[in-house]
């Protein structure tokens, strides 16, 4: 049975997954210092197991969650989903799919490196083609764009312009590139979709809060549709 791992940062983003796990007779419990929801989906007589981890916000938490799914749960693939701020080419309520992942706050420029560049390491990560195609095939309306990540809530027009100029970013979050880095090193297929909650400008905090408290199930439904189509 194929096993899919979901890395989810925020409790409100995790709530629809937990609800689905309970509905399908799954388990919700604490493990690895985080919260786990585990359940099985079936279609056409075939089944796949889902293991979602609520890891907490930020790159360190999400990297730890991804590592736990890879090493302890031995998942076959990881999908990240959550809310993001719009940078360029997308707007509130769009759902994006990552074409590239990079950390906008990794900075060794005083040593002669480019913004985001890591010495002797890959620093631009790409989605697994099979996962990417699986998601796009199920939901062609997903908007492809570069996802940029950093340990900050972007709510500043100057920072937003920096991300556009340096990385060609489409939307920003606090997890996807860190998860992509872990999956790249461990050879685990990865993809991410993100729902746009705000414009990553001075109005971002209020807009994000309004969307986040709704605990919408849009993202988990998109992922479930895509996975069921493969069974």
URRA-V908722 format. One record per backbone hydrogen bond with DSSP energy under -0.5 kcal/mol. CO is the residue of the C=O (numbers start at 1). NH is the residue of the N-H. Records with the same first field share a line. If there is no record, write none. Layout:
BEGIN
CO = NH / NH
END
This chain:
BEGIN
2 = 49
3 = 76 / 77
4 = 51
5 = 79
6 = 8 / 53
7 = 81
8 = 55 / 56
9 = 56
10 = 14
11 = 15
12 = 16
14 = 17 / 18
15 = 19
16 = 20
17 = 21
18 = 22
19 = 23
20 = 24
21 = 26
22 = 25
27 = 38
29 = 36
31 = 34
34 = 31
35 = 54
36 = 29
37 = 52
38 = 27
39 = 50
41 = 48
43 = 46
46 = 43
47 = 2
48 = 41
49 = 4
50 = 39
51 = 6
52 = 37
53 = 8 / 55
54 = 35
58 = 62
59 = 63
60 = 64
61 = 65
62 = 66
63 = 67
64 = 68
65 = 69
66 = 70
67 = 71
68 = 72 / 73
69 = 75
76 = 189
77 = 5
78 = 191
79 = 7
80 = 193
82 = 195
84 = 197 / 198
85 = 172
91 = 94
94 = 196
95 = 143
96 = 194
97 = 145
100 = 147
101 = 125
102 = 104 / 149
103 = 106
105 = 107
106 = 116
108 = 111 / 113
109 = 112
114 = 117
118 = 121
123 = 125
125 = 101
128 = 132
129 = 133
130 = 134
131 = 135
132 = 136
133 = 137
134 = 138
135 = 139
139 = 142
142 = 144
143 = 97
145 = 99 / 100
146 = 148 / 170 / 171
147 = 102
148 = 173
149 = 104 / 105
150 = 152
152 = 154
153 = 155
156 = 160
157 = 161
158 = 162
159 = 163
160 = 164
161 = 165
162 = 166
163 = 167 / 168 / 169
164 = 168
170 = 87 / 88
171 = 148
172 = 85
173 = 150
175 = 178 / 179
176 = 180
177 = 181
178 = 182
179 = 183
180 = 184
181 = 185
182 = 186
183 = 187 / 188
189 = 78
190 = 128
191 = 80
192 = 98
193 = 82
194 = 96
195 = 84 / 197
196 = 93
198 = 86
200 = 156
201 = 204
203 = 207
204 = 208
205 = 209
206 = 210
207 = 211
208 = 212
209 = 213
211 = 214
212 = 215
217 = 221
218 = 222
219 = 223
220 = 224
221 = 225
222 = 226
223 = 227
224 = 228
225 = 229
226 = 230
227 = 230 / 231
228 = 231
END
